[in-house]
């Protein structure tokens, strides 16, 4: 049995527009912040995992070393869609678990402000001669002609599919908008969120429609940001100071899954099955169940996505996501607060940073350091990300005993 | 008459336009793209099967913002054609939430997309609400 791994230090930069900072400025700020939070230096780190999606071929990890410390340690540059940050963290955790290092650093960084609509390419002018190309022998662009490739559109269908499978008497548009209303309300307490304005239901529903039922504020915000974490083995932690041990957060489960084949999964991405599998594996590994959770940060890349993950993560009875939401449970004063950070819809979604930033949020509450937005008495938390394609990361974190 | 060409090779034109899928002979999994092997069971033997043209809307969105060059709004959907899921647009009705419903019965339809320099007409497909809906 591999020994336990702990998060010793963790930080995130402010998410938002950072026109004066490049990728390395953001990555350095997060990495040095995590090292300082951990009370260690680059010299203590035995492995580095660096996540970045938009420049996935740029060896961001080595670039970062060249700014903050070239110590010769192994570097893994990872890219795994929107699960990149969680994958980087898990890479460092696996390395520590395998005994190759007793301390590791994971960084996720993205410059995404102004990136606009993700998914789908600009449609070029049709060719002068129809010629079948690619795996479906298309003679012309299919995005927009055979469904949509855009992220808001794909995730809108994922939410609508849930409404089809679990018919709801109420107005679906309003339901999804209310989920967004919750997250925007939560964001007002998070100084590191990209957007911290409370939005009324009317404002959210009346905003620009992107892909029904997702209006603009119901979509995650493309922005810049970075997050980083230092992980340490149980045996190494015991040699560190009382203060370091007190603030350390136990990684009770670190799970990564991909999408297993299901009928229709190559027609509309199936973000459900791999999340369910990851959650089941994580609960088993941690020896806890959803009823033991005090706090959840889940991948609300769109309001329509948050709903399905209540069910996928087992936060509600099977098929009961709408009732769970309507009960008020996922509000910060509810039974099981979800996305008290403001979620991706307000905090922002600098892709590779997201899967570490959500863990930072959980750690903050477990340590009792979340300030104005502290949820009292948090002992067990879960962080979830989904990268379309697909990859799912689930981490369960627990307060030091 | 320079003839027609389907937008994608899994659209079969002619008197009874329909979609065809590659079905794994071992496990029955269906695919629309050129295959290396079956994603479900790893099998490499496939047969071509005709996908029913009638179906039911299982999920949809009304895309109001798309990449430049793509006309909006349009309805993108997943249609369950008697057990085979198909991606396609809902056409022949206004793209508003009032006109498209989950569970709505639809039927495959084809329409011209454009004519190339040689006079060949490309033909696309979509799903249109069945009558008496």
Interface residues (C-beta under 8 A of the other chain):
Chain A: X117 X120 X121 X122 X123 X124 X125 X126 X127 X128 X129 X130 X132 X135 X136 X137 X138 X139 X140 X141 X142 X143 X144 X145 X146 X147 X148 X149 X150 X152 X153 X156 X157 X158 X160 X161 X163 X164 X167 X173 X208 X209 X210 X211 X212 X213 X214 X261 X263 X264 X266 X267 X268
Chain B: X5 X6 X7 X8 X9 X10 X29 X30 X31 X32 X33 X34 X39 X40 X57 X58 X59 X60 X61 X62 X63 X64 X65 X66 X67 X68 X69 X70 X71 X72 X74 X76 X77 X78 X83 X84 X85 X86 X87 X88 X89 X97 X102 X103 X113 X114 X116 X117 X118 X120 X122 X124 X125
